[in-house]
């Protein structure tokens, strides 16, 4: 199913992000994606395996909040990305369904290495005060964890990027105007940098030598993603420039 801008009154309203709202009705695949993301977040709950039975157990569970919050925010990033894509383009064809299902499949795999990476990060930052619920026996285990994280994170970013590639290919059929076309290219680039940084992280994991006495060489495959965060912070500035160029900024 492909909705055009002339498909109904709700589709004639331009959202504050510059897109007309084509996906006003929630499709079955969108509802399934929402439920799957909610389930994924539930699996990462602070203490899903057991209820704390003492003050010490409660303290230990509460110390897991930072890594849970970071994991929650990253999962929410992909959920919001899919929700925005659905609203902007209103696509419910077979390719859209397959890409959406692939995103769900990846997020259900992704939650465990995601939580492990953030557990390790906050444990390292706090010098062990925030505990990690797993043990790494050697540096090779740490590199494997970074590799799995980069592969999963990059795959999810790639699928999100492919959703925008699909919308771009159908730009004529769904009636994207000049502003929406510029914004679609911008969104496509925004998601494309995630697999790019993930590939850099994988390359560092595979080929960067571990130099004795220089610990940052081991952590660099994970730390490279902080650069991605800086890039993502700059992207909204470019988004506003596009809106301003087309005279679409709110007064």
N, C-alpha and C positions, 0 to 999 in steps of 0.2 A: 504494500500500500504506500502511495506517495501523495502527500497533501501539498497543494499549491497555496500561495498566499490568498488567492481568491476563493479558497474552499469554504470559508465561513467568516462570520463577524469576528470571532475570537482570533482568527489568523491575521486580521487587519491591524492588530495592535502591535506597535513596535516596543519591544522591551527596552529597559534602560541600558542593556549591553549592546544595543544597536540592531538586534535581530527581530524580525517579525515572528510572532508565536504561531508556529504551525502545528506543534504537538500538544494541543490543548487537552485532548483526550488521552488518558493513560492506556497504553496497549498492554496486551497480555505479557509480551516479552519485557516491557519496562517494569511491570508489576513483579515479574519473576526476578529481574535483576535487583530491584529494591529489596525483595525478601532475602535473596542470597547474600547481599551485602550486610543486611541486618543479622543474618545467621553467622556470617564471618566475624562480625564484631562481637557477637555473643560468645564465640569460641575463645576470644581473647580476654574475656572478663577476668578481673583481678584474681579471683580464686575460684575457678570453675570446678576444680576437682574435689574440693572439700570446704566446708564452712569452718572458719577459725574457731578453735575450741579453747583458746587461752589468750591472754593479753599479748604474750610473746608472738603467738601465731597471727594475731590481729595486726601487730606492728609489722611483722614480716609481709603480710598481705598489703598493708598500706604503703610500704616501701616500693611496691610494684606499680604504684599509680603513675609515676613519670613515664616509664616505658610503655605502659598501657595507653596513656594519653597520646604519646607520640605515634604509636601504632594506629590508634583510633583516627587521628588527624590525617595520616597518610592514606588509610583506607577511605576515609570520607572524601579525600581529594579525588579519587577515582570515581566514587559514587556520584559526587557533584558533577564531575566531568561528563559522565554518561547522562545524567539528568538534564544538563544544559544542552547536550547534543540532541537528545530526544525532543526537547522543547523547541529548539531552533529549527530543526529540519522535518520533524514529524514522519520520519522514515520507518516503515515496518515491513520492508521487503525481505527476501530470503537472506541476502548478504548481510543486511543489518542484524537480522536475528542470529546468524551464525557468528558474527563478530561479537555480539553481545553475550552469547553463550560462552564463547571462548574467554571473554573477559571474566565471567563468573567462574569458569573452571580455574583460571589462573589465580584469582583472588583467594580461592579456597586452598590453593597450594601455597600461596604467598604468605599467608598469615603467620605461619610458623617460623620461617627464616626472618621475617620482619620483626617478630617479637624477640627472637634471639639476638638480632643485631642491636636493637634498642636496649635490651637487657645488658648486653656487653658494653654498650656505649655509656650508659648511666652508671654501671658498676665501675668502669674505668675512670670516669669523671669524678665520682665520689670516693675513689680509692677503696672500693669494696663496701662502703656503707649502704649503698643500694645494691642488694645482692642480685646476682644472675642465677637463674634456676637451672643452669646446666654447667658442665665443666668442659674446658678445652684441654686436652692432654698435651698438645704441642702446637707449634706455630702453623703447621700444615693444616690443622683443624680450623684455625682462625682464617686462613686463606680460603679454605673450602666454604666456610660460612659466608665470607664476602662474595665468593663466586656464585653461590646459590642465590644470595640476595640480589646481586646485580642481574643475574639471568631472569629471575622472577619479576623484579621491578622493571627491567628493560622490556620484558615481554608484555607486561600490562601497558606500559607507555606506548609500545608499538601498536597494540590493538586499538588503543584510544586514538592514535594518529591515523590508523587505517579507517576508522569510522569517519574521520573528517575527510580523508581522501575519497571515500565513497560518496560523501555529500558533495564534494567538489565536482566529481564526475557527473553528478546529477543536477548540477547548478541550473541548467537551462530548464529542466523538467519541473523543478520545485520553485522556480521563479526567483532566484536570488538576485537582488539588485546590486548596484556597484558597491555600496557600503558593505553589504553582507558578504560579497565576494572577497573584499579586502580583509574583513574580519575572519572569514573562513581560512584564508591563507595564513593569517596571523595565528589562529588557534591550531592549525596544522603544525606550524613551526614550533609552537609552544609545547606540544606533546612530543614532537620529534626529538627535542633535546634530551628527553629522558632515556630513550634507547641509546642515544649518542654517548651520554655520560656513562651509561651502563657498559657499553663496549669498551670505553677507556678504562673503567674499573676492572673489567675482565682481563684486558691486556696487561694492566699493572699486576694483577694477581698471578698471571701466567708467566710473565717475563721479568718483573722487577726482582732483582736479587735481594735476599735478606742479609743485610750488612750487620755483623756483630757490633754491638754498642751503639747502633743507630736505630732505635725502636720505631721511629716514624716511617721507616721503609716498609714495615709490616702493616701499619695502620693506614697507609696511603690509599690502598684500593677502596677503603671505606670512607676516608676523609674527603675523597674526590667529590662525593655527593654534596658536600657543603657548597662547592662551587655551583652545582645545579640549583641549589636554593637561592643563591645570589642572582642567577640568571632569571629564575622564576619571579623574583621580586621586581626585576626591571621590566618584565613583560607587560604589566598593567600600564606602564608609562607609554609604551608603544600603542597599546589599545586606545588610550585616551587621545593620542596623536591622530590615529585613524578616525576616531569620532569627530575630532576637531576639524580635520581636513574635509570631512563631508558635511560639516555644520550640524552634527547630530548630538553635540554635548548639551546636557540639560542646563538651562539658565541658572 
